[in-house]
Amino acid sequence: MKLISNVRIGMGGAALAVVLSGCSIDPQKYETTPVKVNSSKGVVTCQLYTKERVLWDRSIGRPNSMSVQEADNICRAEGERQKNA
């Protein structure tokens, strides 16, 4: 019985993957003009997207003294700031 259940789950997951593969969203279609944000380590250039979605917001330029993750966090924070403005 457990084997049949696992097979159903596996087949359902495979079917879902096939369906979702045709639903890819291209973030480039939602890009805004890049934004420069001042930070304590220097200017971070952010690529923001729609005001409704900050998950994609990321850095495209950062000071050498800053990690990519730190710069991306600054950009997401700027996206949130603009979303709530």
N, C-alpha and C positions, 0 to 999 in steps of 0.2 A: 504494500500500500504506500509506504514511504517513497519507494522508487518511482511510482507513478506520479506522486505529488512533485517530486524533484524534477521529473521529466517535463511536467506541465509548466513548472516555474521557469525552467530553462527555455522551453519553447516560447513561452510568453515574453521572456526577456529578449530573446532573439527577434521576435516579431516587433517588439517595441523599438529596438535598435534600428531595424529596417525602416520603420515608419518615421522615426525622428531624424534619420540621416537625410531625408528629403526636406527637412524643415530648418536647414541651417540659416542663421541670421548673420548677415554681413555687417559688422560694426562700422565699417568704413562709410556706409550709407548714412550714419548718424553722427559723424564727426562734426565738431564745431571748429571754429578758428582756434588754434592753440593759444593758451593763456599762460602768462608768466606770473609766478607766485614768488614773492620774497620770503625767504626763510633765514634763520640765524646762520646757516652755512652758505647762503647765496641764493641765486635765482634758480627756480625749478620751472621748466617749461612743461606744461601739462596738455595732454590731448584729452579733452572732455568730450562727452557724447550728449545724449539728450538729457534734459533736466529731470526726467522721470527715472533715469537709470544711472547710477554712479558705479556699478560693479565693473564696468569696462574702463573707467577713467584711469589713466596711467601717465607716467612721466615719459617724455621723449627727449628731455635734456635735463641734466643735473650737474651740480658741482662734483669734482673728483672726490672730494672728502665725504660724499654722501652715498649710501648704499642705494641700490635700485628699489629695494623694499621701502626704505625711508622716503624716497622721492615719490613712489607710488602712493604711499599713505598720505602725503601732503596733497597730492592731486585728488585723491578720493575725498579728502576733507574739503578741498575747494569745490568739488562737485556737490557735496552736501550743502556747503554754504550757499552756493548759487541756487540749488534746488529749493532751499528754505527761504531765500530772499524775497 
